[in-house]
Amino acid sequence: MSALETLAAVNIQGNLGAIGYGLAAIGPGVGVGIIFGNGTQALARQPEAAGLIRQNQILGFVLCEALALIGLVMGFVYPVPS
């Protein structure tokens, strides 16, 4: 049996939403890393603006995490038909 026939014979079981969420979580993870990395650089360069920088960091973090939660919910909203 060739590799192509083997792949064609595979029957995928389970919820593909879990795989979709795993892929969707990459974006917010990268976004949070960028937010806090750049925020740390900004605090090192301009410590007198710490309040404003921290406020913007928290806002960016909340928006990125909201995207991750939306990705989690979409797996339940659009289930894979059986």
mmCIF file of the N, C-alpha and C atoms, coordinates in Angstrom:
data_MODEL
# 
_entry.id   MODEL 
# 
loop_
_atom_site.group_PDB 
_atom_site.id 
_atom_site.type_symbol 
_atom_site.label_atom_id 
_atom_site.label_alt_id 
_atom_site.label_comp_id 
_atom_site.label_asym_id 
_atom_site.label_entity_id 
_atom_site.label_seq_id 
_atom_site.pdbx_PDB_ins_code 
_atom_site.Cartn_x 
_atom_site.Cartn_y 
_atom_site.Cartn_z 
_atom_site.occupancy 
_atom_site.B_iso_or_equiv 
_atom_site.pdbx_formal_charge 
_atom_site.auth_seq_id 
_atom_site.auth_comp_id 
_atom_site.auth_asym_id 
_atom_site.auth_atom_id 
_atom_site.pdbx_PDB_model_num 
ATOM 1   N N  . MET A 1 1  ? 0.852   -1.165 0.000  1.00 0.00 ? 1  MET A N  1 
ATOM 2   C CA . MET A 1 1  ? 0.000   0.000  0.000  1.00 0.00 ? 1  MET A CA 1 
ATOM 3   C C  . MET A 1 1  ? 0.906   1.238  0.000  1.00 0.00 ? 1  MET A C  1 
ATOM 4   N N  . SER A 1 2  ? 0.640   2.143  -0.913 1.00 0.00 ? 2  SER A N  1 
ATOM 5   C CA . SER A 1 2  ? 1.478   3.343  -1.008 1.00 0.00 ? 2  SER A CA 1 
ATOM 6   C C  . SER A 1 2  ? 1.113   4.340  0.094  1.00 0.00 ? 2  SER A C  1 
ATOM 7   N N  . ALA A 1 3  ? 1.955   5.313  0.239  1.00 0.00 ? 3  ALA A N  1 
ATOM 8   C CA . ALA A 1 3  ? 1.727   6.331  1.267  1.00 0.00 ? 3  ALA A CA 1 
ATOM 9   C C  . ALA A 1 3  ? 0.457   7.117  0.977  1.00 0.00 ? 3  ALA A C  1 
ATOM 10  N N  . LEU A 1 4  ? 0.178   7.376  -0.282 1.00 0.00 ? 4  LEU A N  1 
ATOM 11  C CA . LEU A 1 4  ? -1.024  8.122  -0.649 1.00 0.00 ? 4  LEU A CA 1 
ATOM 12  C C  . LEU A 1 4  ? -2.285  7.332  -0.312 1.00 0.00 ? 4  LEU A C  1 
ATOM 13  N N  . GLU A 1 5  ? -2.266  6.030  -0.561 1.00 0.00 ? 5  GLU A N  1 
ATOM 14  C CA . GLU A 1 5  ? -3.412  5.201  -0.210 1.00 0.00 ? 5  GLU A CA 1 
ATOM 15  C C  . GLU A 1 5  ? -3.595  5.129  1.300  1.00 0.00 ? 5  GLU A C  1 
ATOM 16  N N  . THR A 1 6  ? -2.485  5.105  2.036  1.00 0.00 ? 6  THR A N  1 
ATOM 17  C CA . THR A 1 6  ? -2.561  5.071  3.493  1.00 0.00 ? 6  THR A CA 1 
ATOM 18  C C  . THR A 1 6  ? -3.183  6.357  4.022  1.00 0.00 ? 6  THR A C  1 
ATOM 19  N N  . LEU A 1 7  ? -2.766  7.493  3.475  1.00 0.00 ? 7  LEU A N  1 
ATOM 20  C CA . LEU A 1 7  ? -3.331  8.767  3.912  1.00 0.00 ? 7  LEU A CA 1 
ATOM 21  C C  . LEU A 1 7  ? -4.806  8.877  3.558  1.00 0.00 ? 7  LEU A C  1 
ATOM 22  N N  . ALA A 1 8  ? -5.198  8.318  2.420  1.00 0.00 ? 8  ALA A N  1 
ATOM 23  C CA . ALA A 1 8  ? -6.597  8.371  2.009  1.00 0.00 ? 8  ALA A CA 1 
ATOM 24  C C  . ALA A 1 8  ? -7.464  7.473  2.891  1.00 0.00 ? 8  ALA A C  1 
ATOM 25  N N  . ALA A 1 9  ? -6.879  6.416  3.462  1.00 0.00 ? 9  ALA A N  1 
ATOM 26  C CA . ALA A 1 9  ? -7.633  5.478  4.275  1.00 0.00 ? 9  ALA A CA 1 
ATOM 27  C C  . ALA A 1 9  ? -7.752  5.918  5.734  1.00 0.00 ? 9  ALA A C  1 
ATOM 28  N N  . VAL A 1 10 ? -7.015  6.945  6.130  1.00 0.00 ? 10 VAL A N  1 
ATOM 29  C CA . VAL A 1 10 ? -7.051  7.393  7.526  1.00 0.00 ? 10 VAL A CA 1 
ATOM 30  C C  . VAL A 1 10 ? -8.384  8.071  7.806  1.00 0.00 ? 10 VAL A C  1 
ATOM 31  N N  . ASN A 1 11 ? -9.007  7.688  8.902  1.00 0.00 ? 11 ASN A N  1 
ATOM 32  C CA . ASN A 1 11 ? -10.267 8.283  9.321  1.00 0.00 ? 11 ASN A CA 1 
ATOM 33  C C  . ASN A 1 11 ? -9.989  9.139  10.554 1.00 0.00 ? 11 ASN A C  1 
ATOM 34  N N  . ILE A 1 12 ? -10.192 10.433 10.435 1.00 0.00 ? 12 ILE A N  1 
ATOM 35  C CA . ILE A 1 12 ? -9.907  11.335 11.537 1.00 0.00 ? 12 ILE A CA 1 
ATOM 36  C C  . ILE A 1 12 ? -11.093 11.329 12.493 1.00 0.00 ? 12 ILE A C  1 
ATOM 37  N N  . GLN A 1 13 ? -10.815 11.062 13.752 1.00 0.00 ? 13 GLN A N  1 
ATOM 38  C CA . GLN A 1 13 ? -11.840 11.045 14.793 1.00 0.00 ? 13 GLN A CA 1 
ATOM 39  C C  . GLN A 1 13 ? -11.557 12.175 15.766 1.00 0.00 ? 13 GLN A C  1 
ATOM 40  N N  . GLY A 1 14 ? -12.578 12.677 16.417 1.00 0.00 ? 14 GLY A N  1 
ATOM 41  C CA . GLY A 1 14 ? -12.398 13.694 17.439 1.00 0.00 ? 14 GLY A CA 1 
ATOM 42  C C  . GLY A 1 14 ? -12.754 15.077 16.938 1.00 0.00 ? 14 GLY A C  1 
ATOM 43  N N  . ASN A 1 15 ? -12.488 16.039 17.759 1.00 0.00 ? 15 ASN A N  1 
ATOM 44  C CA . ASN A 1 15 ? -12.847 17.415 17.474 1.00 0.00 ? 15 ASN A CA 1 
ATOM 45  C C  . ASN A 1 15 ? -11.655 18.155 16.877 1.00 0.00 ? 15 ASN A C  1 
ATOM 46  N N  . LEU A 1 16 ? -11.788 18.577 15.647 1.00 0.00 ? 16 LEU A N  1 
ATOM 47  C CA . LEU A 1 16 ? -10.721 19.333 15.016 1.00 0.00 ? 16 LEU A CA 1 
ATOM 48  C C  . LEU A 1 16 ? -10.647 20.755 15.553 1.00 0.00 ? 16 LEU A C  1 
ATOM 49  N N  . GLY A 1 17 ? -11.643 21.159 16.340 1.00 0.00 ? 17 GLY A N  1 
ATOM 50  C CA . GLY A 1 17 ? -11.613 22.474 16.973 1.00 0.00 ? 17 GLY A CA 1 
ATOM 51  C C  . GLY A 1 17 ? -10.441 22.607 17.932 1.00 0.00 ? 17 GLY A C  1 
ATOM 52  N N  . ALA A 1 18 ? -10.029 21.497 18.530 1.00 0.00 ? 18 ALA A N  1 
ATOM 53  C CA . ALA A 1 18 ? -8.884  21.544 19.437 1.00 0.00 ? 18 ALA A CA 1 
ATOM 54  C C  . ALA A 1 18 ? -7.610  21.894 18.681 1.00 0.00 ? 18 ALA A C  1 
ATOM 55  N N  . ILE A 1 19 ? -7.463  21.354 17.500 1.00 0.00 ? 19 ILE A N  1 
ATOM 56  C CA . ILE A 1 19 ? -6.304  21.683 16.674 1.00 0.00 ? 19 ILE A CA 1 
ATOM 57  C C  . ILE A 1 19 ? -6.401  23.137 16.218 1.00 0.00 ? 19 ILE A C  1 
ATOM 58  N N  . GLY A 1 20 ? -7.598  23.556 15.848 1.00 0.00 ? 20 GLY A N  1 
ATOM 59  C CA . GLY A 1 20 ? -7.792  24.940 15.431 1.00 0.00 ? 20 GLY A CA 1 
ATOM 60  C C  . GLY A 1 20 ? -7.481  25.915 16.550 1.00 0.00 ? 20 GLY A C  1 
ATOM 61  N N  . TYR A 1 21 ? -7.889  25.564 17.771 1.00 0.00 ? 21 TYR A N  1 
ATOM 62  C CA . TYR A 1 21 ? -7.592  26.457 18.888 1.00 0.00 ? 21 TYR A CA 1 
ATOM 63  C C  . TYR A 1 21 ? -6.098  26.491 19.169 1.00 0.00 ? 21 TYR A C  1 
ATOM 64  N N  . GLY A 1 22 ? -5.449  25.364 19.054 1.00 0.00 ? 22 GLY A N  1 
ATOM 65  C CA . GLY A 1 22 ? -3.998  25.337 19.254 1.00 0.00 ? 22 GLY A CA 1 
ATOM 66  C C  . GLY A 1 22 ? -3.288  26.251 18.277 1.00 0.00 ? 22 GLY A C  1 
ATOM 67  N N  . LEU A 1 23 ? -3.736  26.234 17.036 1.00 0.00 ? 23 LEU A N  1 
ATOM 68  C CA . LEU A 1 23 ? -3.148  27.128 16.040 1.00 0.00 ? 23 LEU A CA 1 
ATOM 69  C C  . LEU A 1 23 ? -3.548  28.585 16.292 1.00 0.00 ? 23 LEU A C  1 
ATOM 70  N N  . ALA A 1 24 ? -4.778  28.794 16.753 1.00 0.00 ? 24 ALA A N  1 
ATOM 71  C CA . ALA A 1 24 ? -5.241  30.165 17.013 1.00 0.00 ? 24 ALA A CA 1 
ATOM 72  C C  . ALA A 1 24 ? -4.556  30.777 18.224 1.00 0.00 ? 24 ALA A C  1 
ATOM 73  N N  . ALA A 1 25 ? -4.062  29.968 19.132 1.00 0.00 ? 25 ALA A N  1 
ATOM 74  C CA . ALA A 1 25 ? -3.410  30.486 20.334 1.00 0.00 ? 25 ALA A CA 1 
ATOM 75  C C  . ALA A 1 25 ? -1.999  30.979 20.052 1.00 0.00 ? 25 ALA A C  1 
ATOM 76  N N  . ILE A 1 26 ? -1.451  30.644 18.894 1.00 0.00 ? 26 ILE A N  1 
ATOM 77  C CA . ILE A 1 26 ? -0.100  31.092 18.552 1.00 0.00 ? 26 ILE A CA 1 
ATOM 78  C C  . ILE A 1 26 ? -0.061  32.612 18.393 1.00 0.00 ? 26 ILE A C  1 
ATOM 79  N N  . GLY A 1 27 ? -1.058  33.176 17.714 1.00 0.00 ? 27 GLY A N  1 
ATOM 80  C CA . GLY A 1 27 ? -1.080  34.619 17.468 1.00 0.00 ? 27 GLY A CA 1 
ATOM 81  C C  . GLY A 1 27 ? -1.112  35.450 18.738 1.00 0.00 ? 27 GLY A C  1 
ATOM 82  N N  . PRO A 1 28 ? -2.074  35.197 19.646 1.00 0.00 ? 28 PRO A N  1 
ATOM 83  C CA . PRO A 1 28 ? -2.069  35.956 20.891 1.00 0.00 ? 28 PRO A CA 1 
ATOM 84  C C  . PRO A 1 28 ? -0.822  35.721 21.738 1.00 0.00 ? 28 PRO A C  1 
ATOM 85  N N  . GLY A 1 29 ? -0.270  34.523 21.685 1.00 0.00 ? 29 GLY A N  1 
ATOM 86  C CA . GLY A 1 29 ? 0.962   34.260 22.433 1.00 0.00 ? 29 GLY A CA 1 
ATOM 87  C C  . GLY A 1 29 ? 2.114   35.117 21.938 1.00 0.00 ? 29 GLY A C  1 
ATOM 88  N N  . VAL A 1 30 ? 2.237   35.213 20.638 1.00 0.00 ? 30 VAL A N  1 
ATOM 89  C CA . VAL A 1 30 ? 3.271   36.066 20.055 1.00 0.00 ? 30 VAL A CA 1 
ATOM 90  C C  . VAL A 1 30 ? 2.976   37.533 20.371 1.00 0.00 ? 30 VAL A C  1 
ATOM 91  N N  . GLY A 1 31 ? 1.712   37.914 20.298 1.00 0.00 ? 31 GLY A N  1 
ATOM 92  C CA . GLY A 1 31 ? 1.328   39.298 20.580 1.00 0.00 ? 31 GLY A CA 1 
ATOM 93  C C  . GLY A 1 31 ? 1.655   39.712 22.007 1.00 0.00 ? 31 GLY A C  1 
ATOM 94  N N  . VAL A 1 32 ? 1.391   38.842 22.968 1.00 0.00 ? 32 VAL A N  1 
ATOM 95  C CA . VAL A 1 32 ? 1.694   39.153 24.365 1.00 0.00 ? 32 VAL A CA 1 
ATOM 96  C C  . VAL A 1 32 ? 3.206   39.286 24.556 1.00 0.00 ? 32 VAL A C  1 
ATOM 97  N N  . GLY A 1 33 ? 3.966   38.419 23.914 1.00 0.00 ? 33 GLY A N  1 
ATOM 98  C CA . GLY A 1 33 ? 5.423   38.519 24.001 1.00 0.00 ? 33 GLY A CA 1 
ATOM 99  C C  . GLY A 1 33 ? 5.942   39.827 23.444 1.00 0.00 ? 33 GLY A C  1 
ATOM 100 N N  . ILE A 1 34 ? 5.395   40.251 22.329 1.00 0.00 ? 34 ILE A N  1 
ATOM 101 C CA . ILE A 1 34 ? 5.812   41.518 21.720 1.00 0.00 ? 34 ILE A CA 1 
ATOM 102 C C  . ILE A 1 34 ? 5.424   42.695 22.618 1.00 0.00 ? 34 ILE A C  1 
ATOM 103 N N  . ILE A 1 35 ? 4.214   42.645 23.170 1.00 0.00 ? 35 ILE A N  1 
ATOM 104 C CA . ILE A 1 35 ? 3.739   43.740 24.024 1.00 0.00 ? 35 ILE A CA 1 
ATOM 105 C C  . ILE A 1 35 ? 4.660   43.927 25.229 1.00 0.00 ? 35 ILE A C  1 
ATOM 106 N N  . PHE A 1 36 ? 4.944   42.854 25.943 1.00 0.00 ? 36 PHE A N  1 
ATOM 107 C CA . PHE A 1 36 ? 5.740   42.997 27.156 1.00 0.00 ? 36 PHE A CA 1 
ATOM 108 C C  . PHE A 1 36 ? 7.211   43.214 26.846 1.00 0.00 ? 36 PHE A C  1 
ATOM 109 N N  . GLY A 1 37 ? 7.696   42.664 25.737 1.00 0.00 ? 37 GLY A N  1 
ATOM 110 C CA . GLY A 1 37 ? 9.077   42.932 25.345 1.00 0.00 ? 37 GLY A CA 1 
ATOM 111 C C  . GLY A 1 37 ? 9.297   44.396 25.009 1.00 0.00 ? 37 GLY A C  1 
ATOM 112 N N  . ASN A 1 38 ? 8.407   44.958 24.200 1.00 0.00 ? 38 ASN A N  1 
ATOM 113 C CA . ASN A 1 38 ? 8.530   46.369 23.839 1.00 0.00 ? 38 ASN A CA 1 
ATOM 114 C C  . ASN A 1 38 ? 8.217   47.276 25.021 1.00 0.00 ? 38 ASN A C  1 
ATOM 115 N N  . GLY A 1 39 ? 7.319   46.852 25.894 1.00 0.00 ? 39 GLY A N  1 
ATOM 116 C CA . GLY A 1 39 ? 7.030   47.641 27.090 1.00 0.00 ? 39 GLY A CA 1 
ATOM 117 C C  . GLY A 1 39 ? 8.234   47.719 28.011 1.00 0.00 ? 39 GLY A C  1 
ATOM 118 N N  . THR A 1 40 ? 8.956   46.625 28.151 1.00 0.00 ? 40 THR A N  1 
ATOM 119 C CA . THR A 1 40 ? 10.167  46.624 28.975 1.00 0.00 ? 40 THR A CA 1 
ATOM 120 C C  . THR A 1 40 ? 11.221  47.541 28.377 1.00 0.00 ? 40 THR A C  1 
ATOM 121 N N  . GLN A 1 41 ? 11.375  47.506 27.069 1.00 0.00 ? 41 GLN A N  1 
ATOM 122 C CA . GLN A 1 41 ? 12.321  48.427 26.418 1.00 0.00 ? 41 GLN A CA 1 
ATOM 123 C C  . GLN A 1 41 ? 11.900  49.873 26.619 1.00 0.00 ? 41 GLN A C  1 
ATOM 124 N N  . ALA A 1 42 ? 10.615  50.147 26.509 1.00 0.00 ? 42 ALA A N  1 
ATOM 125 C CA . ALA A 1 42 ? 10.130  51.518 26.682 1.00 0.00 ? 42 ALA A CA 1 
ATOM 126 C C  . ALA A 1 42 ? 10.349  52.002 28.112 1.00 0.00 ? 42 ALA A C  1 
ATOM 127 N N  . LEU A 1 43 ? 10.135  51.134 29.086 1.00 0.00 ? 43 LEU A N  1 
ATOM 128 C CA . LEU A 1 43 ? 10.384  51.513 30.479 1.00 0.00 ? 43 LEU A CA 1 
ATOM 129 C C  . LEU A 1 43 ? 11.862  51.769 30.736 1.00 0.00 ? 43 LEU A C  1 
ATOM 130 N N  . ALA A 1 44 ? 12.728  51.007 30.090 1.00 0.00 ? 44 ALA A N  1 
ATOM 131 C CA . ALA A 1 44 ? 14.165  51.222 30.264 1.00 0.00 ? 44 ALA A CA 1 
ATOM 132 C C  . ALA A 1 44 ? 14.606  52.535 29.631 1.00 0.00 ? 44 ALA A C  1 
ATOM 133 N N  . ARG A 1 45 ? 13.986  52.914 28.528 1.00 0.00 ? 45 ARG A N  1 
ATOM 134 C CA . ARG A 1 45 ? 14.377  54.145 27.835 1.00 0.00 ? 45 ARG A CA 1 
ATOM 135 C C  . ARG A 1 45 ? 13.758  55.390 28.457 1.00 0.00 ? 45 ARG A C  1 
ATOM 136 N N  . GLN A 1 46 ? 12.554  55.263 28.995 1.00 0.00 ? 46 GLN A N  1 
ATOM 137 C CA . GLN A 1 46 ? 11.840  56.432 29.502 1.00 0.00 ? 46 GLN A CA 1 
ATOM 138 C C  . GLN A 1 46 ? 11.103  56.065 30.800 1.00 0.00 ? 46 GLN A C  1 
ATOM 139 N N  . PRO A 1 47 ? 11.830  55.959 31.903 1.00 0.00 ? 47 PRO A N  1 
ATOM 140 C CA . PRO A 1 47 ? 11.196  55.515 33.154 1.00 0.00 ? 47 PRO A CA 1 
ATOM 141 C C  . PRO A 1 47 ? 10.160  56.489 33.710 1.00 0.00 ? 47 PRO A C  1 
ATOM 142 N N  . GLU A 1 48 ? 10.222  57.753 33.320 1.00 0.00 ? 48 GLU A N  1 
ATOM 143 C CA . GLU A 1 48 ? 9.251   58.716 33.854 1.00 0.00 ? 48 GLU A CA 1 
ATOM 144 C C  . GLU A 1 48 ? 7.851   58.502 33.278 1.00 0.00 ? 48 GLU A C  1 
ATOM 145 N N  . ALA A 1 49 ? 7.730   57.772 32.191 1.00 0.00 ? 49 ALA A N  1 
ATOM 146 C CA . ALA A 1 49 ? 6.425   57.496 31.580 1.00 0.00 ? 49 ALA A CA 1 
ATOM 147 C C  . ALA A 1 49 ? 5.915   56.110 31.960 1.00 0.00 ? 49 ALA A C  1 
ATOM 148 N N  . ALA A 1 50 ? 6.336   55.604 33.105 1.00 0.00 ? 50 ALA A N  1 
ATOM 149 C CA . ALA A 1 50 ? 5.999   54.230 33.501 1.00 0.00 ? 50 ALA A CA 1 
ATOM 150 C C  . ALA A 1 50 ? 4.492   54.012 33.618 1.00 0.00 ? 50 ALA A C  1 
ATOM 151 N N  . GLY A 1 51 ? 3.762   54.986 34.154 1.00 0.00 ? 51 GLY A N  1 
ATOM 152 C CA . GLY A 1 51 ? 2.322   54.812 34.320 1.00 0.00 ? 51 GLY A CA 1 
ATOM 153 C C  . GLY A 1 51 ? 1.596   54.640 33.004 1.00 0.00 ? 51 GLY A C  1 
ATOM 154 N N  . LEU A 1 52 ? 1.917   55.491 32.042 1.00 0.00 ? 52 LEU A N  1 
ATOM 155 C CA . LEU A 1 52 ? 1.271   55.423 30.729 1.00 0.00 ? 52 LEU A CA 1 
ATOM 156 C C  . LEU A 1 52 ? 1.669   54.149 29.982 1.00 0.00 ? 52 LEU A C  1 
ATOM 157 N N  . ILE A 1 53 ? 2.945   53.791 30.069 1.00 0.00 ? 53 ILE A N  1 
ATOM 158 C CA . ILE A 1 53 ? 3.423   52.583 29.372 1.00 0.00 ? 53 ILE A CA 1 
ATOM 159 C C  . ILE A 1 53 ? 2.758   51.345 29.963 1.00 0.00 ? 53 ILE A C  1 
ATOM 160 N N  . ARG A 1 54 ? 2.690   51.276 31.278 1.00 0.00 ? 54 ARG A N  1 
ATOM 161 C CA . ARG A 1 54 ? 2.081   50.112 31.923 1.00 0.00 ? 54 ARG A CA 1 
ATOM 162 C C  . ARG A 1 54 ? 0.594   50.017 31.587 1.00 0.00 ? 54 ARG A C  1 
ATOM 163 N N  . GLN A 1 55 ? -0.070  51.168 31.543 1.00 0.00 ? 55 GLN A N  1 
ATOM 164 C CA . GLN A 1 55 ? -1.496  51.191 31.199 1.00 0.00 ? 55 GLN A CA 1 
ATOM 165 C C  . GLN A 1 55 ? -1.713  50.665 29.778 1.00 0.00 ? 55 GLN A C  1 
ATOM 166 N N  . ASN A 1 56 ? -0.883  51.078 28.850 1.00 0.00 ? 56 ASN A N  1 
ATOM 167 C CA . ASN A 1 56 ? -1.004  50.598 27.473 1.00 0.00 ? 56 ASN A CA 1 
ATOM 168 C C  . ASN A 1 56 ? -0.635  49.129 27.358 1.00 0.00 ? 56 ASN A C  1 
ATOM 169 N N  . GLN A 1 57 ? 0.315   48.679 28.167 1.00 0.00 ? 57 GLN A N  1 
ATOM 170 C CA . GLN A 1 57 ? 0.663   47.252 28.166 1.00 0.00 ? 57 GLN A CA 1 
ATOM 171 C C  . GLN A 1 57 ? -0.526  46.407 28.612 1.00 0.00 ? 57 GLN A C  1 
ATOM 172 N N  . ILE A 1 58 ? -1.182  46.816 29.670 1.00 0.00 ? 58 ILE A N  1 
ATOM 173 C CA . ILE A 1 58 ? -2.314  46.049 30.190 1.00 0.00 ? 58 ILE A CA 1 
ATOM 174 C C  . ILE A 1 58 ? -3.454  46.025 29.175 1.00 0.00 ? 58 ILE A C  1 
ATOM 175 N N  . LEU A 1 59 ? -3.706  47.154 28.523 1.00 0.00 ? 59 LEU A N  1 
ATOM 176 C CA . LEU A 1 59 ? -4.753  47.206 27.504 1.00 0.00 ? 59 LEU A CA 1 
ATOM 177 C C  . LEU A 1 59 ? -4.434  46.267 26.339 1.00 0.00 ? 59 LEU A C  1 
ATOM 178 N N  . GLY A 1 60 ? -3.205  46.282 25.869 1.00 0.00 ? 60 GLY A N  1 
ATOM 179 C CA . GLY A 1 60 ? -2.804  45.386 24.783 1.00 0.00 ? 60 GLY A CA 1 
ATOM 180 C C  . GLY A 1 60 ? -2.885  43.927 25.184 1.00 0.00 ? 60 GLY A C  1 
ATOM 181 N N  . PHE A 1 61 ? -2.491  43.623 26.427 1.00 0.00 ? 61 PHE A N  1 
ATOM 182 C CA . PHE A 1 61 ? -2.571  42.259 26.931 1.00 0.00 ? 61 PHE A CA 1 
ATOM 183 C C  . PHE A 1 61 ? -4.015  41.768 26.962 1.00 0.00 ? 61 PHE A C  1 
ATOM 184 N N  . VAL A 1 62 ? -4.917  42.615 27.435 1.00 0.00 ? 62 VAL A N  1 
ATOM 185 C CA . VAL A 1 62 ? -6.336  42.241 27.517 1.00 0.00 ? 62 VAL A CA 1 
ATOM 186 C C  . VAL A 1 62 ? -6.901  41.977 26.127 1.00 0.00 ? 62 VAL A C  1 
ATOM 187 N N  . LEU A 1 63 ? -6.549  42.817 25.162 1.00 0.00 ? 63 LEU A N  1 
ATOM 188 C CA . LEU A 1 63 ? -7.067  42.614 23.802 1.00 0.00 ? 63 LEU A CA 1 
ATOM 189 C C  . LEU A 1 63 ? -6.519  41.324 23.187 1.00 0.00 ? 63 LEU A C  1 
ATOM 190 N N  . CYS A 1 64 ? -5.243  41.025 23.415 1.00 0.00 ? 64 CYS A N  1 
ATOM 191 C CA . CYS A 1 64 ? -4.675  39.771 22.891 1.00 0.00 ? 64 CYS A CA 1 
ATOM 192 C C  . CYS A 1 64 ? -5.318  38.554 23.540 1.00 0.00 ? 64 CYS A C  1 
ATOM 193 N N  . GLU A 1 65 ? -5.548  38.609 24.837 1.00 0.00 ? 65 GLU A N  1 
ATOM 194 C CA . GLU A 1 65 ? -6.170  37.476 25.516 1.00 0.00 ? 65 GLU A CA 1 
ATOM 195 C C  . GLU A 1 65 ? -7.628  37.316 25.106 1.00 0.00 ? 65 GLU A C  1 
ATOM 196 N N  . ALA A 1 66 ? -8.295  38.423 24.775 1.00 0.00 ? 66 ALA A N  1 
ATOM 197 C CA . ALA A 1 66 ? -9.668  38.313 24.279 1.00 0.00 ? 66 ALA A CA 1 
ATOM 198 C C  . ALA A 1 66 ? -9.695  37.539 22.968 1.00 0.00 ? 66 ALA A C  1 
ATOM 199 N N  . LEU A 1 67 ? -8.692  37.758 22.113 1.00 0.00 ? 67 LEU A N  1 
ATOM 200 C CA . LEU A 1 67 ? -8.613  36.985 20.866 1.00 0.00 ? 67 LEU A CA 1 
ATOM 201 C C  . LEU A 1 67 ? -8.422  35.498 21.147 1.00 0.00 ? 67 LEU A C  1 
ATOM 202 N N  . ALA A 1 68 ? -7.614  35.176 22.141 1.00 0.00 ? 68 ALA A N  1 
ATOM 203 C CA . ALA A 1 68 ? -7.407  33.769 22.492 1.00 0.00 ? 68 ALA A CA 1 
ATOM 204 C C  . ALA A 1 68 ? -8.695  33.143 23.005 1.00 0.00 ? 68 ALA A C  1 
ATOM 205 N N  . LEU A 1 69 ? -9.453  33.876 23.803 1.00 0.00 ? 69 LEU A N  1 
ATOM 206 C CA . LEU A 1 69 ? -10.713 33.341 24.313 1.00 0.00 ? 69 LEU A CA 1 
ATOM 207 C C  . LEU A 1 69 ? -11.752 33.176 23.204 1.00 0.00 ? 69 LEU A C  1 
ATOM 208 N N  . ILE A 1 70 ? -11.750 34.097 22.254 1.00 0.00 ? 70 ILE A N  1 
ATOM 209 C CA . ILE A 1 70 ? -12.656 33.957 21.110 1.00 0.00 ? 70 ILE A CA 1 
ATOM 210 C C  . ILE A 1 70 ? -12.296 32.701 20.325 1.00 0.00 ? 70 ILE A C  1 
ATOM 211 N N  . GLY A 1 71 ? -10.996 32.448 20.155 1.00 0.00 ? 71 GLY A N  1 
ATOM 212 C CA . GLY A 1 71 ? -10.567 31.231 19.468 1.00 0.00 ? 71 GLY A CA 1 
ATOM 213 C C  . GLY A 1 71 ? -11.002 29.977 20.198 1.00 0.00 ? 71 GLY A C  1 
ATOM 214 N N  . LEU A 1 72 ? -10.986 30.018 21.531 1.00 0.00 ? 72 LEU A N  1 
ATOM 215 C CA . LEU A 1 72 ? -11.430 28.867 22.327 1.00 0.00 ? 72 LEU A CA 1 
ATOM 216 C C  . LEU A 1 72 ? -12.923 28.632 22.155 1.00 0.00 ? 72 LEU A C  1 
ATOM 217 N N  . VAL A 1 73 ? -13.697 29.686 22.156 1.00 0.00 ? 73 VAL A N  1 
ATOM 218 C CA . VAL A 1 73 ? -15.154 29.571 22.060 1.00 0.00 ? 73 VAL A CA 1 
ATOM 219 C C  . VAL A 1 73 ? -15.585 29.106 20.668 1.00 0.00 ? 73 VAL A C  1 
ATOM 220 N N  . MET A 1 74 ? -14.855 29.487 19.637 1.00 0.00 ? 74 MET A N  1 
ATOM 221 C CA . MET A 1 74 ? -15.257 29.126 18.270 1.00 0.00 ? 74 MET A CA 1 
ATOM 222 C C  . MET A 1 74 ? -15.283 27.618 18.049 1.00 0.00 ? 74 MET A C  1 
ATOM 223 N N  . GLY A 1 75 ? -14.455 26.887 18.767 1.00 0.00 ? 75 GLY A N  1 
ATOM 224 C CA . GLY A 1 75 ? -14.497 25.428 18.669 1.00 0.00 ? 75 GLY A CA 1 
ATOM 225 C C  . GLY A 1 75 ? -15.823 24.844 19.143 1.00 0.00 ? 75 GLY A C  1 
ATOM 226 N N  . PHE A 1 76 ? -16.467 25.532 20.067 1.00 0.00 ? 76 PHE A N  1 
ATOM 227 C CA . PHE A 1 76 ? -17.767 25.072 20.574 1.00 0.00 ? 76 PHE A CA 1 
ATOM 228 C C  . PHE A 1 76 ? -18.925 25.647 19.774 1.00 0.00 ? 76 PHE A C  1 
ATOM 229 N N  . VAL A 1 77 ? -18.750 26.827 19.227 1.00 0.00 ? 77 VAL A N  1 
ATOM 230 C CA . VAL A 1 77 ? -19.827 27.455 18.454 1.00 0.00 ? 77 VAL A CA 1 
ATOM 231 C C  . VAL A 1 77 ? -20.031 26.735 17.131 1.00 0.00 ? 77 VAL A C  1 
ATOM 232 N N  . TYR A 1 78 ? -18.938 26.369 16.484 1.00 0.00 ? 78 TYR A N  1 
ATOM 233 C CA . TYR A 1 78 ? -18.996 25.678 15.194 1.00 0.00 ? 78 TYR A CA 1 
ATOM 234 C C  . TYR A 1 78 ? -18.422 24.272 15.334 1.00 0.00 ? 78 TYR A C  1 
ATOM 235 N N  . PRO A 1 79 ? -19.171 23.354 15.933 1.00 0.00 ? 79 PRO A N  1 
ATOM 236 C CA . PRO A 1 79 ? -18.639 22.000 16.108 1.00 0.00 ? 79 PRO A CA 1 
ATOM 237 C C  . PRO A 1 79 ? -18.525 21.269 14.767 1.00 0.00 ? 79 PRO A C  1 
ATOM 238 N N  . VAL A 1 80 ? -17.643 20.309 14.743 1.00 0.00 ? 80 VAL A N  1 
ATOM 239 C CA . VAL A 1 80 ? -17.459 19.494 13.543 1.00 0.00 ? 80 VAL A CA 1 
ATOM 240 C C  . VAL A 1 80 ? -18.642 18.541 13.428 1.00 0.00 ? 80 VAL A C  1 
ATOM 241 N N  . PRO A 1 81 ? -19.338 18.535 12.297 1.00 0.00 ? 81 PRO A N  1 
ATOM 242 C CA . PRO A 1 81 ? -20.482 17.622 12.162 1.00 0.00 ? 81 PRO A CA 1 
ATOM 243 C C  . PRO A 1 81 ? -20.033 16.163 12.183 1.00 0.00 ? 81 PRO A C  1 
ATOM 244 N N  . SER A 1 82 ? -20.841 15.319 12.790 1.00 0.00 ? 82 SER A N  1 
ATOM 245 C CA . SER A 1 82 ? -20.498 13.901 12.901 1.00 0.00 ? 82 SER A CA 1 
ATOM 246 C C  . SER A 1 82 ? -20.905 13.141 11.678 1.00 0.00 ? 82 SER A C  1 
# 
